[in-house]
Every structure is written in C-alpha cells, then in structure tokens.
Amino acid sequence: MEIIEREAARKKIFAFKRKLEIEGEDVNYLNITAMMDMMTILLVFLLKSWSVETANIQLKDMEPPRSSINLTVADALKVQITPTAIIVEGDAVVPVNFGAVDPSYKKQGANDYLIVPLEGVVAQHANRERKIAQMRGEDWKGELSLIADKKTPYRLITEVLYTVGQAGFKSYRLVTVRESEE
C-alpha cells in the first residue's frame, strides 16, 4: 500500500472531482429559451387544432326536432338541455326538473330568466373563446349551438338563450336531426 501525503491526496481528489464536473457538464443546466420555444409551438398547435366538435353530439335520452334543411354543423359552444340537466360542453351545470330550473338557481326567483350558475360557466367559456380569437387575430363571433329535446318547454329554452346572451353569446343555432337520419 502506497502512502500519499495529505496535500497530494487533496490534489488528486480535486482533480477527480473536476473531471466528473467536466464530464457531466451537459446535464448541469437547461436552455430555457429552447424550452419556451417548444412550449409556444405546442400551445399554438393546440389552439389551432382545438375546436368544439358539435358533430359528435351525444343524444342519450333526447330526441331533437327533425328538419329537412341540409346544413353543416358549425364550431360553437355546445349547450344541451336534457330532461334532467342543462349541460355545457359535456358538463352538467344546472339540474332540470319537470321541464324547469329550480327558482333557487335564478337571480330573482321563479319569474326571472337569468340562470346564475349557467351564466357563470358560459361567461368563462366566452372569456376563453375571446382570448383564443384574439390570439388568432380574429373577431370573436359569440356563436352557440343549442341542442334540446323536442319536448323541452319554450320557457326553458328562452331562459337558456337569455342567460347565454347575458354572457356575450349573440348568435345561436338550434340543432336538429335531418329527416333522413335515423
């Protein structure tokens, strides 16, 4: 066994540590600029490819009215009125009982048209869609697709349309099923 002086041992240990630092140097830092570029590209890709597909509408327990008009379904916020709930983009927002919303969900009671929880959720969607349109350099159209059962009371449909109008949606489409579709 070879005996090394204390100073020589320190020099060898220091040289070994320095060698390890040089070999592992490529992992010691992250290039934040490249990562930000990558995240920006991903964000733009997702915003460009993201859309609300109303063509994939789930009509469980619903029978929309029939029509002979042959129009394509446009990209818009999807609001469904089912016999049991009002659904925005697949998420139940307000329960529906016997074709009406409980007065406790309305701003000023049973005779009011404004459904408070629905307005909040739709306003969030409106803000998100405005930001997306602004990022794309487009004007926000404020379009809505309303899907309702053919037995839905007119009062409930007008309450929903009034509420989404208060949140900024100014044009809407009533989704129907083509006569030839079964």
C-alpha positions as CSV (number, residue, x, y, z in Angstrom):
1,M,0.0,0.0,0.0
2,E,1.3,3.3,-1.1
3,I,1.3,6.2,1.4
4,I,0.5,9.6,-0.1
5,E,1.0,12.9,1.5
6,R,-2.1,14.7,2.6
7,E,-1.5,17.6,0.1
8,A,-1.0,15.2,-2.8
9,A,-4.2,13.3,-1.9
10,R,-6.2,16.5,-1.8
11,K,-4.9,17.4,-5.3
12,K,-5.9,14.0,-6.7
13,I,-9.4,14.3,-5.1
14,F,-9.8,17.8,-6.5
15,A,-8.6,16.6,-10.0
16,F,-11.1,13.7,-9.9
17,K,-14.0,16.0,-8.9
18,R,-13.1,18.4,-11.6
19,K,-13.0,15.6,-14.2
20,L,-16.5,14.5,-13.0
21,E,-17.8,18.0,-13.4
22,I,-16.5,18.4,-16.9
23,E,-17.9,15.0,-18.0
24,G,-21.4,15.8,-16.5
25,E,-21.5,19.4,-17.7
26,D,-24.1,18.9,-20.4
27,V,-26.7,18.0,-17.7
28,N,-26.0,20.8,-15.3
29,Y,-28.3,23.4,-16.9
30,L,-31.4,23.7,-19.1
31,N,-31.7,26.0,-22.0
32,I,-34.8,28.0,-21.0
33,T,-35.1,29.7,-24.4
34,A,-35.4,26.5,-26.3
35,M,-37.9,25.2,-23.8
36,M,-40.0,28.3,-24.2
37,D,-39.9,28.0,-28.0
38,M,-41.0,24.4,-27.7
39,M,-43.9,25.3,-25.3
40,T,-45.0,28.1,-27.6
41,I,-45.1,25.8,-30.6
42,L,-47.1,23.3,-28.6
43,L,-49.5,25.9,-27.4
44,V,-50.1,27.3,-30.9
45,F,-50.6,23.8,-32.3
46,L,-53.2,23.0,-29.6
47,L,-55.0,26.3,-30.1
48,K,-55.1,25.8,-33.9
49,S,-56.2,22.2,-33.6
50,W,-58.6,22.6,-30.7
51,S,-62.2,23.1,-31.6
52,V,-65.6,22.2,-30.2
53,E,-66.9,19.4,-32.3
54,T,-70.6,19.6,-32.3
55,A,-70.8,16.8,-34.8
56,N,-70.1,14.3,-32.0
57,I,-73.3,15.1,-30.0
58,Q,-74.4,12.5,-27.5
59,L,-78.2,12.3,-27.7
60,K,-78.8,9.9,-24.9
61,D,-82.4,10.3,-23.5
62,M,-83.0,13.1,-26.1
63,E,-84.9,13.4,-29.4
64,P,-84.1,16.7,-31.1
65,P,-86.7,18.1,-33.5
66,R,-86.4,16.9,-37.1
67,S,-85.7,19.1,-40.1
68,S,-85.2,18.8,-43.9
69,I,-82.6,21.5,-44.0
70,N,-79.2,20.2,-45.0
71,L,-76.6,22.5,-43.3
72,T,-73.3,21.5,-41.7
73,V,-72.7,21.8,-38.0
74,A,-70.5,24.8,-37.2
75,D,-67.9,25.1,-34.4
76,A,-69.6,26.8,-31.5
77,L,-70.1,26.4,-27.8
78,K,-72.3,23.4,-27.2
79,V,-75.2,23.7,-24.7
80,Q,-77.6,20.8,-24.3
81,I,-81.0,20.9,-22.5
82,T,-81.8,17.4,-21.4
83,P,-84.8,16.3,-19.4
84,T,-82.6,16.2,-16.3
85,A,-80.0,18.9,-16.7
86,I,-78.5,21.8,-18.7
87,I,-75.1,20.7,-20.0
88,V,-72.3,23.0,-21.3
89,E,-69.6,21.2,-23.2
90,G,-70.4,17.9,-21.6
91,D,-70.5,19.2,-18.0
92,A,-73.8,19.3,-16.2
93,V,-74.3,22.8,-14.8
94,V,-77.9,23.1,-13.6
95,P,-80.5,20.3,-12.8
96,V,-83.8,20.4,-14.7
97,N,-86.9,19.0,-13.0
98,F,-90.2,18.6,-14.9
99,G,-89.0,21.0,-17.7
100,A,-88.0,23.8,-15.4
101,V,-85.0,25.1,-13.4
102,D,-85.4,25.4,-9.7
103,P,-86.1,29.0,-8.7
104,S,-83.1,28.9,-6.3
105,Y,-80.8,28.9,-9.3
106,K,-82.3,32.1,-10.7
107,K,-81.3,35.6,-9.7
108,Q,-84.7,36.9,-8.7
109,G,-86.8,33.8,-8.2
110,A,-89.2,31.8,-10.4
111,N,-90.2,34.5,-12.8
112,D,-86.6,35.6,-13.7
113,Y,-85.0,34.4,-16.9
114,L,-81.3,34.6,-15.7
115,I,-79.9,31.2,-14.5
116,V,-76.9,32.2,-12.4
117,P,-74.8,29.0,-12.5
118,L,-75.3,28.8,-16.2
119,E,-74.3,32.4,-16.7
120,G,-71.0,31.9,-14.8
121,V,-70.0,28.8,-16.7
122,V,-70.9,30.3,-20.1
123,A,-69.1,33.5,-19.2
124,Q,-65.9,31.5,-18.6
125,H,-66.2,29.9,-22.0
126,A,-66.9,33.3,-23.6
127,N,-63.7,34.7,-22.0
128,R,-61.6,31.7,-23.1
129,E,-63.0,31.9,-26.7
130,R,-62.4,35.7,-26.8
131,K,-58.7,35.1,-25.8
132,I,-58.3,32.4,-28.4
133,A,-59.9,34.6,-31.1
134,Q,-57.6,37.5,-30.1
135,M,-54.5,35.2,-30.3
136,R,-55.5,34.1,-33.7
137,G,-56.1,37.7,-34.8
138,E,-59.8,37.2,-35.4
139,D,-63.0,38.7,-34.2
140,W,-64.9,36.7,-31.7
141,K,-68.3,35.6,-33.2
142,G,-70.1,34.5,-30.0
143,E,-71.7,31.5,-31.6
144,L,-73.7,28.9,-29.7
145,S,-75.2,25.5,-30.7
146,L,-78.3,24.7,-28.6
147,I,-79.4,21.1,-28.5
148,A,-82.7,20.4,-26.9
149,D,-85.3,17.6,-26.8
150,K,-88.3,18.3,-28.9
151,K,-90.5,18.2,-25.8
152,T,-88.5,20.9,-24.0
153,P,-90.7,23.7,-22.8
154,Y,-90.3,27.0,-24.7
155,R,-89.9,28.9,-21.4
156,L,-86.8,26.8,-20.5
157,I,-85.3,27.4,-24.0
158,T,-85.8,31.2,-23.7
159,E,-84.3,31.2,-20.2
160,V,-81.2,29.4,-21.5
161,L,-80.9,31.7,-24.6
162,Y,-81.4,34.8,-22.4
163,T,-78.7,33.7,-20.0
164,V,-76.1,32.9,-22.6
165,G,-77.0,36.2,-24.3
166,Q,-76.1,38.0,-21.0
167,A,-72.7,36.2,-21.1
168,G,-72.0,37.6,-24.5
169,F,-73.1,35.0,-27.0
170,K,-75.1,36.8,-29.6
171,S,-75.8,34.2,-32.3
172,Y,-77.1,30.7,-31.8
173,R,-78.1,27.7,-33.8
174,L,-80.8,25.2,-32.8
175,V,-79.5,21.8,-33.6
176,T,-82.0,19.5,-35.4
177,V,-81.8,16.0,-36.8
178,R,-82.1,15.5,-40.6
179,E,-85.3,13.7,-41.7
180,S,-83.2,11.1,-43.5
181,E,-81.1,10.3,-40.3
182,E,-82.3,7.6,-38.0
